[in-house]
Amino acid sequence: MALDSSQIESLLAEKLTDCELEVQGGDGKYQVRAVGPVFEGLNAVKRQQTVYAILNEHIASGAIHAVGMQLLTPEENHGAG
């Protein structure tokens, strides 16, 4: 059963409590943007693993086919603006 972007955002919000989250997409393909201190000191792979750990059960079930991610610390986010 497919998830919509708001359901994915809720799943991530449960675990990434101090992150600003934005999830877009549908039909199993989503873009996740998360900004929070949880990503400080982590390289890109570790950041993605943090998100995959939350979504893995839904990826395994086929509800999520693809996830693009932009994962930033608050400092990186403000620097990018």
GINOR-V560864 format. One record per helix or strand of 3 or more residues. SS is the DSSP state (H for helix, E for strand). FROM is the first residue (numbers start at 1). TO is the last residue. If there is no record, write none. Layout:
ss:from:to
SS:FROM:TO
SS:FROM:TO
//
This chain:
ss:from:to
H:5:15
E:20:26
E:29:35
H:37:39
H:44:60
E:66:72
H:74:80
//
